[in-house]
Each structure stands twice: as C-alpha cells, then as structure tokens.
Amino acid sequence: MSTKANKYCLDANVLIQAWQKYYNPKFCPDYWKILIELGKRGNIFFPELVYEEIIRTEDDLSKWLKDSKIPINKISEPVTIHIRKILEDYPLLVDNTKARSLADPWVIAHALHENSTIVTKEEKVTALNSNKIKIPNVCDNMGIRWINDFQFIDELDIKFQCSLN
C-alpha cells in the first residue's frame, strides 16, 4: 500500500494559519495558486462545515475560498453514518461550550467516506490526564491517515518561487 494519497481532506486550520501566519498571498501567492490547481485536479477538497466555518467571517480568506472553486463535499447519508460513530466513540472531539472544533468530526467523516488523507495543523494530544481529543488521536485510533500541511507540501513535491519586486 502506498503512503501517498490521491485525495486530501483539508481542515480549516490549514488555510487559516497559512493565511494569517506564513503563506499570506502578499508574499507567497504560489501556495494559493497551487491549492486552486489541486482543487481543479480533484486532489483536495473541503468538507461543507469547514467551508462554512471559514466563510462565516467576511474577510480576504473567505473571499479567496469562495472564488477558489475548490470542491466542497456536501453532507451525505454515508457521511452521517460515519459521524454518528465518531461522535459516539469520541464525544470530547467537539467543544460545545466554546463552539470550537465543530467541524472536526465532519473532517474525519468525510475523509473516511472519500478514503482520503486528512491535512490538519492539529497535533496529537499525548497527555494521559487531558480531557481533550484532537483529529490526529481519532485518526490514529480509526486507522485514518493524517499529515500536517508541511508534510502535505513535501509529499506533493510543491515548490514555491520567490522574487524581488
């Protein structure tokens, strides 16, 4: 079995942190162009709830996402079957008190349905006394492949061009 995926399911934090911290389009437009191309090729997608989480805030990132035409996978009956199992087995995956991580179980359910690799900025929680659970923990327990965005860039052999203007 190959360790590389044909399809990648992107978590919201992959876009949000890249936009805000290190790949802002002002100095790294290639990253965003490549994501659009990968979307056209069908290599990446966003679950519907990830899309909604990002466009909820009217900013430049939400405008970019709306214009990107990257596939948005809708909630389907098979996805809802996966979500029931995930929430039954991992109720601490969603933090309802702070309305955080609401899309996380959907990322996992869509990845299961599409047999895709999850790309996330989340890191596995290893503390035994933690009451938190993250996407990587669930993925490891369920046999779903996950990587971070830097591994994604490396795996796809993405190269950025830099220049002085």
N, C-alpha and C positions, 0 to 999 in steps of 0.2 A: 504494500500500500504506500502510495506517495504521501509525503508530509506536506506537499504544497496543495493548495486548494484551487478549485476552479472558480469558486464563488465565495465572496466575503460579505458578511453582515456587519455593518458599521454601527457602533454605539455613538450616541450623541457627543460624548466627551472627546471623541477623536476629532470631530470638527470644532467644537467649542474651544478646546485648549489650543489646538493648532492655530485657529484664527486669532485668539487673544494673546498667545504667548510666543510662538516661534515660527509659524509659517504664514503670518499675515500677508495677504495678497500684495500689499505695498512693496514688500521686499522679497517675496517668494511666490510670484504668480504661477510658476510651473506646477506647484503642488495642486492647486485648484484646477488647473487645466487638465492635469493628469487624472484627477478624480472624475472630472466630466467625461474624459475619454474612456476610463474604466467603466463608468456607468453605461455609456453607449455600447460598449462591448458586452455588457451583461456580467461583468466580473464583480461588481459591487452593487449593493442595494441597502436601503434603509427600511426598517420596519415602520409602519404607519405612525406608531406612537412616538418614535424617535423624531420623525419628520415634524409631527405636531409639537413636540417639546421644543424644537429649535425655532419653528416659525411663530411660536407663541409670543416671542419677543420681537417686535418690529425693529430690526437693526440690519446692518450690512450683511451679516452672515445669513439671516433668514431670507433676505432678498437674493443672495447668491444661490442658496439652496432651491428656492422657488424657480429661479431661472435655469438651474443646472440640468434639469431633465433626468437626473439620476433616478433609477427605478425606486418607487416607493411600494413596498409589498403590503397589501391590504390584509386585514384580519380575515382569515378563512376558517371554515369549520375544523380542518386538521390542526390549524394553529391554536384554536381554542381548546382542543383536546389536550395538546401539549401544555398549554398554560394552566389548565386545571391541575395537572400532575405536578408541575413545577411549584405552584403556589401551595399545594397540599404538602409537598415534601420540604419546601423552603419558605415558610411564611415570613421569615426575617429578611428576605431578599428585598422587600419593599418597606420603606419607612413612611408609613401613612401619616404619622404625626407631623412631619415636616414636608410632606408631599414631595419627597425625594425618591429617586430610583424607581419611579413609577413605570418607566419603560423597560427596565432591566429584565423582568421576566418575559416580556414580549420579544426582546432581542434574542433571548435563549430559545423561545418557542419558534420564532421564525428561522433561526439557524438550524434547529432540529428538522423543521419541515423542509427546508431547502438543502439540507446536508451541507451546510456551509461553515466556514471558519468565522468565528467572531473576532472582530478587531475592536479592542477597548483600551482605554487608559487605566482602567481599574487594575489593582494588584490584589493578589490573593491575600486573604486575612489568615494569618498563621497563629495568632494568639489564642490559646486554649480558652481563656476566660472572656473572649469577645462575644458580644451579643449581635455582632454584625455579620452579614454574609455578603459576599461580592460575586459578581458574574464568574470570575475565574474559579472560585470554590465550587459553584454549582456545575460549571463545565467539567472540571476535573472529576467530580462525583458522577456525572452523567455520561462521561466519555465524549464530550464535545470539544473539538479543537478550538483554542483561543490563542491570540497573539496580541502584542501591543502594536501601535502604529509604526514604530521604528522597525520592528520585525516585518511588518507588512511591506514597508518601503524596501527593505533589504530582500525579502522573498520575491518581490516582483522586479527586483533589479532596477528600481526607479532612480534616475539621476536628475539632479537639478542643475540648471545653468545659472551662473552668476555673472553680472557685468556691472561696469561703472557707467553711469549715465551722466 
